[in-house]
Amino acid sequence: MLTTSWNGLLSLIAAIAASGTPAHADDAAPGDSPASRALPAIRSDFVDKQYYVTGNVSRGLFADDCTFIDPTTTVTGVDRYLAALQALFDPATSRADLISLEATGPRTLLLRWRLEGKLKIGGLAIKPYTGSTVYTLGEDGRVVRHEETWDISALDAFVSTLIPGFGAPPAPPVAR
């Protein structure tokens, strides 16, 4: 009896898989997922608006209570995050370069980037470094979580602004 039930369940799963019917609406064609729809706007804000160093972002991309995480802090709320960016980087001398951006799931995107420039505070130079950002989208397609990882340690990032040459070598420029 158990074997018959198990075989029936396996047959049902095989039939569903063979029909090509997505198990969930977000598992539809990659070109029609919330992530694939958000990707062009995120790319534009990152590349054209340089939001990582200017704080100039299309606010509709992010939920008001989005959580922004990097190796040094967690900030909740778009306004607080943008204010921090605008106070931190000198946009005239700083830039964020796109290495890659891809949808990694129906509600997630992965951005690889390189950052360089100067801080507004004291004009301290930022050693060029690379990192990643994972964007997680909510039910409405807006970013609810923006989580950065850096390819250098937070200690290296901070100390190298005061002691050039400290730590890992600078990240090379992005090939264009």
Contacts in CASP RR format, 6 or more apart in sequence:
PFRMAT RR
TARGET T0000
AUTHOR 0000-0000-0000
METHOD contacts of the structure
MODEL  1
MLTTSWNGLLSLIAAIAASGTPAHADDAAPGDSPASRALPAIRSDFVDKQ
YYVTGNVSRGLFADDCTFIDPTTTVTGVDRYLAALQALFDPATSRADLIS
LEATGPRTLLLRWRLEGKLKIGGLAIKPYTGSTVYTLGEDGRVVRHEETW
DISALDAFVSTLIPGFGAPPAPPVAR
16 23 0 8 1.000
22 28 0 8 1.000
24 106 0 8 1.000
26 33 0 8 1.000
26 34 0 8 1.000
26 106 0 8 1.000
26 107 0 8 1.000
27 106 0 8 1.000
28 106 0 8 1.000
30 36 0 8 1.000
30 103 0 8 1.000
31 103 0 8 1.000
33 103 0 8 1.000
33 105 0 8 1.000
33 106 0 8 1.000
33 107 0 8 1.000
34 106 0 8 1.000
34 107 0 8 1.000
34 137 0 8 1.000
34 138 0 8 1.000
34 141 0 8 1.000
35 103 0 8 1.000
35 104 0 8 1.000
35 105 0 8 1.000
35 106 0 8 1.000
35 107 0 8 1.000
35 108 0 8 1.000
35 109 0 8 1.000
35 135 0 8 1.000
35 137 0 8 1.000
36 103 0 8 1.000
37 141 0 8 1.000
38 61 0 8 1.000
38 109 0 8 1.000
38 135 0 8 1.000
38 137 0 8 1.000
38 141 0 8 1.000
38 142 0 8 1.000
38 143 0 8 1.000
39 101 0 8 1.000
39 102 0 8 1.000
39 103 0 8 1.000
39 109 0 8 1.000
41 58 0 8 1.000
41 61 0 8 1.000
42 61 0 8 1.000
42 101 0 8 1.000
42 109 0 8 1.000
42 111 0 8 1.000
42 135 0 8 1.000
42 143 0 8 1.000
43 98 0 8 1.000
43 101 0 8 1.000
44 58 0 8 1.000
45 51 0 8 1.000
45 56 0 8 1.000
45 57 0 8 1.000
45 58 0 8 1.000
45 61 0 8 1.000
46 52 0 8 1.000
46 96 0 8 1.000
46 98 0 8 1.000
46 101 0 8 1.000
46 111 0 8 1.000
46 113 0 8 1.000
47 98 0 8 1.000
49 55 0 8 1.000
49 56 0 8 1.000
49 57 0 8 1.000
49 58 0 8 1.000
50 56 0 8 1.000
50 91 0 8 1.000
50 94 0 8 1.000
50 95 0 8 1.000
50 96 0 8 1.000
51 57 0 8 1.000
51 85 0 8 1.000
51 96 0 8 1.000
52 85 0 8 1.000
52 89 0 8 1.000
52 96 0 8 1.000
52 113 0 8 1.000
52 115 0 8 1.000
53 85 0 8 1.000
53 89 0 8 1.000
53 90 0 8 1.000
53 91 0 8 1.000
53 94 0 8 1.000
53 95 0 8 1.000
53 96 0 8 1.000
53 115 0 8 1.000
53 117 0 8 1.000
54 85 0 8 1.000
54 86 0 8 1.000
54 89 0 8 1.000
54 91 0 8 1.000
55 82 0 8 1.000
55 85 0 8 1.000
55 86 0 8 1.000
57 78 0 8 1.000
57 82 0 8 1.000
59 78 0 8 1.000
60 142 0 8 1.000
61 142 0 8 1.000
61 143 0 8 1.000
62 78 0 8 1.000
62 142 0 8 1.000
62 143 0 8 1.000
62 146 0 8 1.000
63 78 0 8 1.000
63 138 0 8 1.000
63 140 0 8 1.000
63 142 0 8 1.000
63 143 0 8 1.000
63 144 0 8 1.000
64 77 0 8 1.000
64 78 0 8 1.000
65 76 0 8 1.000
65 77 0 8 1.000
65 144 0 8 1.000
66 76 0 8 1.000
66 77 0 8 1.000
66 78 0 8 1.000
66 81 0 8 1.000
66 142 0 8 1.000
66 143 0 8 1.000
66 144 0 8 1.000
66 145 0 8 1.000
66 146 0 8 1.000
67 74 0 8 1.000
67 75 0 8 1.000
67 76 0 8 1.000
67 77 0 8 1.000
67 144 0 8 1.000
67 145 0 8 1.000
67 146 0 8 1.000
67 147 0 8 1.000
68 74 0 8 1.000
68 75 0 8 1.000
68 76 0 8 1.000
68 77 0 8 1.000
68 81 0 8 1.000
68 146 0 8 1.000
68 147 0 8 1.000
69 75 0 8 1.000
69 145 0 8 1.000
69 146 0 8 1.000
69 147 0 8 1.000
69 148 0 8 1.000
70 147 0 8 1.000
70 148 0 8 1.000
70 150 0 8 1.000
71 148 0 8 1.000
71 149 0 8 1.000
71 150 0 8 1.000
71 153 0 8 1.000
71 154 0 8 1.000
71 157 0 8 1.000
72 154 0 8 1.000
75 81 0 8 1.000
75 84 0 8 1.000
81 146 0 8 1.000
87 120 0 8 1.000
88 119 0 8 1.000
88 120 0 8 1.000
88 121 0 8 1.000
89 117 0 8 1.000
89 118 0 8 1.000
89 119 0 8 1.000
89 120 0 8 1.000
89 126 0 8 1.000
90 117 0 8 1.000
90 118 0 8 1.000
90 119 0 8 1.000
90 120 0 8 1.000
90 123 0 8 1.000
93 117 0 8 1.000
93 118 0 8 1.000
94 115 0 8 1.000
94 116 0 8 1.000
94 117 0 8 1.000
94 118 0 8 1.000
94 126 0 8 1.000
95 115 0 8 1.000
95 116 0 8 1.000
95 117 0 8 1.000
96 113 0 8 1.000
96 114 0 8 1.000
96 115 0 8 1.000
97 113 0 8 1.000
97 114 0 8 1.000
97 115 0 8 1.000
97 116 0 8 1.000
97 173 0 8 1.000
97 174 0 8 1.000
98 111 0 8 1.000
98 112 0 8 1.000
98 113 0 8 1.000
98 174 0 8 1.000
99 112 0 8 1.000
99 113 0 8 1.000
99 114 0 8 1.000
99 130 0 8 1.000
99 174 0 8 1.000
100 110 0 8 1.000
100 111 0 8 1.000
100 112 0 8 1.000
101 109 0 8 1.000
101 110 0 8 1.000
101 111 0 8 1.000
101 112 0 8 1.000
102 109 0 8 1.000
102 110 0 8 1.000
103 109 0 8 1.000
104 110 0 8 1.000
104 134 0 8 1.000
107 136 0 8 1.000
107 137 0 8 1.000
107 138 0 8 1.000
107 141 0 8 1.000
108 134 0 8 1.000
108 135 0 8 1.000
108 136 0 8 1.000
108 137 0 8 1.000
109 134 0 8 1.000
109 135 0 8 1.000
109 137 0 8 1.000
110 132 0 8 1.000
110 133 0 8 1.000
110 134 0 8 1.000
110 135 0 8 1.000
111 132 0 8 1.000
111 133 0 8 1.000
111 134 0 8 1.000
111 135 0 8 1.000
112 130 0 8 1.000
112 131 0 8 1.000
112 132 0 8 1.000
113 130 0 8 1.000
113 131 0 8 1.000
113 132 0 8 1.000
113 133 0 8 1.000
114 128 0 8 1.000
114 129 0 8 1.000
114 130 0 8 1.000
114 131 0 8 1.000
114 171 0 8 1.000
114 173 0 8 1.000
114 174 0 8 1.000
115 126 0 8 1.000
115 128 0 8 1.000
115 129 0 8 1.000
115 130 0 8 1.000
115 131 0 8 1.000
116 126 0 8 1.000
116 127 0 8 1.000
116 128 0 8 1.000
116 129 0 8 1.000
116 170 0 8 1.000
116 171 0 8 1.000
117 125 0 8 1.000
117 126 0 8 1.000
117 128 0 8 1.000
118 124 0 8 1.000
118 125 0 8 1.000
118 126 0 8 1.000
119 125 0 8 1.000
119 126 0 8 1.000
119 161 0 8 1.000
124 161 0 8 1.000
124 162 0 8 1.000
125 161 0 8 1.000
125 164 0 8 1.000
126 157 0 8 1.000
126 161 0 8 1.000
127 152 0 8 1.000
127 156 0 8 1.000
127 157 0 8 1.000
127 160 0 8 1.000
127 161 0 8 1.000
127 164 0 8 1.000
127 165 0 8 1.000
127 170 0 8 1.000
128 170 0 8 1.000
128 171 0 8 1.000
128 172 0 8 1.000
128 173 0 8 1.000
129 150 0 8 1.000
129 151 0 8 1.000
129 152 0 8 1.000
129 156 0 8 1.000
129 157 0 8 1.000
129 168 0 8 1.000
129 170 0 8 1.000
129 171 0 8 1.000
130 150 0 8 1.000
130 151 0 8 1.000
130 171 0 8 1.000
131 148 0 8 1.000
131 149 0 8 1.000
131 150 0 8 1.000
131 151 0 8 1.000
132 148 0 8 1.000
132 149 0 8 1.000
133 146 0 8 1.000
133 147 0 8 1.000
133 148 0 8 1.000
133 149 0 8 1.000
134 145 0 8 1.000
134 146 0 8 1.000
134 147 0 8 1.000
135 143 0 8 1.000
135 145 0 8 1.000
135 146 0 8 1.000
136 143 0 8 1.000
136 144 0 8 1.000
136 145 0 8 1.000
136 146 0 8 1.000
136 147 0 8 1.000
137 143 0 8 1.000
137 144 0 8 1.000
138 144 0 8 1.000
150 157 0 8 1.000
151 168 0 8 1.000
151 171 0 8 1.000
152 167 0 8 1.000
152 168 0 8 1.000
156 166 0 8 1.000
156 167 0 8 1.000
156 168 0 8 1.000
159 166 0 8 1.000
159 167 0 8 1.000
160 166 0 8 1.000
160 167 0 8 1.000
END
